[in-house]
Structures are given as C-alpha cells and as structure tokens.
Amino acid sequence: MGLFWDLIQQSELDEQKGKADSLEERVKTLENELTKTKELLLKTLKVLEERSGEDINDDGEIG
C-alpha cells in the first residue's frame, strides 16, 4: 500500500510542477507581449506627435 501511495503523491507533484512550468511560460509570453505593445505605443505616439505638431505626452518634445 505504501508504494501505491508514493506513486499517487509523485503523480500529484509532477502535475503541480507542470502547472508551475506552464504558468511561468504564460507569464513570460505576457511579458513579451507587453514589451511589444509598449514599443508599438511609443512608435504610434511619435508619429501622432509629428503629424499633429503637438507634444501629446508632455515630455517637452514633439516626436
């Protein structure tokens, strides 16, 4: 009976490790997407400022 219980516990540990790995991958993917979104936002802001001639983000510069 002890061997059976050990197998169940090991299975549960492996399942939790898989969930943790999956979560880490999801967080990494989300962080990458956030970085790309920020880069796109800055590019968009630059073009918008250049076309409108206004300092939209109040950084003291246009573009």
C-alpha positions in Angstrom: 0.0 0.0 0.0 2.9 2.4 0.7 4.2 2.0 -2.9 0.8 2.9 -4.3 0.6 6.0 -2.0 4.1 7.1 -3.1 3.0 6.8 -6.8 0.0 8.9 -6.2 2.0 11.6 -4.4 4.6 11.6 -7.1 1.9 12.0 -9.7 0.4 14.9 -7.9 3.9 16.5 -7.5 4.5 16.1 -11.2 1.2 17.7 -12.0 1.9 20.7 -9.9 5.3 21.1 -11.4 3.7 21.0 -14.9 1.3 23.7 -13.8 4.1 25.9 -12.5 6.1 25.5 -15.7 3.0 26.3 -17.7 2.4 29.4 -15.6 6.0 30.6 -16.0 5.7 30.2 -19.7 2.4 32.1 -19.8 4.0 34.9 -17.7 7.0 35.1 -20.0 4.7 35.3 -23.0 2.6 38.0 -21.5 5.7 40.0 -20.6 7.0 39.7 -24.2 3.6 40.9 -25.5 3.6 43.8 -23.0 7.0 44.9 -24.2 5.9 44.7 -27.9 2.8 46.7 -27.0 4.7 49.4 -25.3 7.1 49.7 -28.3 4.2 50.0 -30.7 2.5 52.6 -28.5 5.7 54.7 -28.4 6.0 54.5 -32.2 2.4 55.4 -32.6 2.8 58.3 -30.2 5.8 59.6 -32.1 4.0 59.5 -35.4 0.9 61.1 -33.9 3.0 63.9 -32.4 4.9 64.5 -35.6 1.7 64.7 -37.7 -0.2 66.9 -35.2 2.7 69.0 -34.2 1.7 68.8 -30.6 3.5 67.4 -27.5 0.9 64.9 -26.6 2.8 63.1 -23.8 4.2 66.3 -22.2 7.8 65.3 -22.5 8.9 68.6 -23.9 9.5 67.3 -27.4 7.5 66.6 -30.5 8.2 63.2 -31.9 
